[in-house]
Amino acid sequence: MEGHGAYNRSSRVQATGSSPAVPLLEKAAREVELPLPPETVVIADYGSSEGRNSLGPMAAAIRVLRDRLGPDRAVSVVHTDLPGNDFTALFQILASDPDSYSRADPTVFPCAVGRSFYEQILPSSSVTLGWSSWAVQWLSRIPGVIPDQVQIAYSQDAAARAAFCQQAADDWRCFLVHRAAELSPGGRLVVLSMALDHHGDFGYRPAVAAIYGAVLDLVDEVFISKEEARRMVIPTVGRSRQDFMAPFVGSGSFAGLTLEEIDVFYGEDRIWTEFRSHGDARKYAARWAAFSRASVCPTLAASLDDHEGRAAEFIDRMEARMIGRLKVAPEPMLIPLAKMVLVKGSSQSSA
Ligand SMILES: C[S@@+](CC[C@H](N)C(=O)[O-])C[C@H]1O[C@@H](n2cnc3c(N)ncnc32)[C@H](O)[C@@H]1O
């Protein structure tokens, strides 16, 4: 993600997309098995980025837990992301945003960990409630080049598609194994992720076309080389409902977790909704370009030979080319998402 608060400023699409999963988090907070006092109740936020989109879900979960715990019991909120994440922006927003959950409640203690969620991040059996939104679609590694695209969903290359599919399956299992270790018995985890819809559609077609088109524009302008463009990959995947369910098929549980519910749905395209009222094609294009810039352009820039020297200009040029392409024919974006609840076997059931 782009740092310096850029993700916080350009991620309202994600905030809107996550909102249907917040009632699942509230329900999980009502039903989760709580640790006995004086143990701390721990909420983990996996893939927090710069934190703005975590404020609402964390506040919602804490509100429900407070009713159960009373005002004095400590709650720890652990935001986690990759080591290179802009944690300064996260701590600033926690300290100063009027919507910050930590400003309102003196017995909530936020902290952060910079470690991949494809490893164990927190001590075994220490997490009461987990939340992860718009994060598990990111793979642990790029499994290979995509010769004809930057996004695997729109590639026609069978070998590349197979490699990404295998990586996605391995990574989902790896994510689950580590969360299963961290959750306390009876703990609950709510996940919201990009997904494939029931027709296998990844969505975002105009945005992905604009991103790939912009990369090719920069090759034509000789700002990047063909080899740099060839290496540029967005390491995200949309998984289908069946993909998410695969580890649980057969026994119904995986690594001690059960998948209590899962739903694939469409997120609201609020940029399109706003365009229909203002009618300004450039504004529509700028909003989607800002979304793409903050989410994926730094990842593409990592493939530049002299990354440090050219990344900033590359990202600016990408945004300008994307705007040029997207403003020509504004159209709605399909936003397939999956929301699910995972439960770790309770202390009663394992006793
Ligand atoms: C699109 S942002 C989502 C931020 C926020 N949760 C939201 O709902 O808007 C995805 C975040 O996942 C993080 N991420 C990607 N791969 C990760 C990994 N292996 N471990 C931890 N975080 C990861 C990225 O660094 C990024 O901050």
Ligand as a Chemical Component Dictionary entry (heavy atoms), coordinates in Angstrom:
data_LIG
# 
_chem_comp.id                   LIG 
_chem_comp.type                 NON-POLYMER 
_chem_comp.pdbx_formal_charge   0 
_chem_comp.three_letter_code    LIG 
# 
loop_
_chem_comp_atom.comp_id 
_chem_comp_atom.atom_id 
_chem_comp_atom.alt_atom_id 
_chem_comp_atom.type_symbol 
_chem_comp_atom.charge 
_chem_comp_atom.model_Cartn_x 
_chem_comp_atom.model_Cartn_y 
_chem_comp_atom.model_Cartn_z 
_chem_comp_atom.pdbx_ordinal 
LIG C1  C1  C 0  -6.350  -3.252  1.053 1  
LIG S1  S1  S 1  -5.522  -3.123  2.581 2  
LIG C2  C2  C 0  -6.829  -3.380  3.730 3  
LIG C3  C3  C 0  -6.754  -2.464  4.885 4  
LIG C4  C4  C 0  -7.947  -2.479  5.817 5  
LIG N1  N1  N 0  -8.039  -3.728  6.545 6  
LIG C5  C5  C 0  -9.240  -2.194  5.083 7  
LIG O1  O1  O 0  -10.219 -2.917  5.288 8  
LIG O2  O2  O -1 -9.300  -1.228  4.334 9  
LIG C6  C6  C 0  -4.668  -4.677  2.659 10 
LIG C7  C7  C 0  -3.633  -4.715  3.745 11 
LIG O3  O3  O 0  -3.204  -6.076  3.906 12 
LIG C8  C8  C 0  -1.834  -6.032  4.146 13 
LIG N2  N2  N 0  -1.218  -7.325  3.846 14 
LIG C9  C9  C 0  -1.022  -7.904  2.649 15 
LIG N3  N3  N 0  -0.360  -9.065  2.794 16 
LIG C10 C10 C 0  -0.143  -9.208  4.132 17 
LIG C11 C11 C 0  0.519   -10.193 4.903 18 
LIG N4  N4  N 0  1.071   -11.263 4.352 19 
LIG N5  N5  N 0  0.569   -10.027 6.243 20 
LIG C12 C12 C 0  0.004   -8.942  6.822 21 
LIG N6  N6  N 0  -0.633  -7.965  6.137 22 
LIG C13 C13 C 0  -0.682  -8.104  4.801 23 
LIG C14 C14 C 0  -1.320  -4.951  3.229 24 
LIG O4  O4  O 0  -0.024  -4.521  3.624 25 
LIG C15 C15 C 0  -2.399  -3.906  3.394 26 
LIG O5  O5  O 0  -2.085  -2.992  4.391 27 
# 
loop_
_chem_comp_bond.comp_id 
_chem_comp_bond.atom_id_1 
_chem_comp_bond.atom_id_2 
_chem_comp_bond.value_order 
_chem_comp_bond.pdbx_ordinal 
LIG C1  S1  SING 1  
LIG S1  C2  SING 2  
LIG S1  C6  SING 3  
LIG C2  C3  SING 4  
LIG C3  C4  SING 5  
LIG C4  N1  SING 6  
LIG C4  C5  SING 7  
LIG C5  O1  DOUB 8  
LIG C5  O2  SING 9  
LIG C6  C7  SING 10 
LIG C7  O3  SING 11 
LIG C7  C15 SING 12 
LIG O3  C8  SING 13 
LIG C8  N2  SING 14 
LIG C8  C14 SING 15 
LIG N2  C9  SING 16 
LIG N2  C13 SING 17 
LIG C9  N3  DOUB 18 
LIG N3  C10 SING 19 
LIG C10 C11 SING 20 
LIG C10 C13 DOUB 21 
LIG C11 N4  SING 22 
LIG C11 N5  DOUB 23 
LIG N5  C12 SING 24 
LIG C12 N6  DOUB 25 
LIG N6  C13 SING 26 
LIG C14 O4  SING 27 
LIG C14 C15 SING 28 
LIG C15 O5  SING 29 
# 
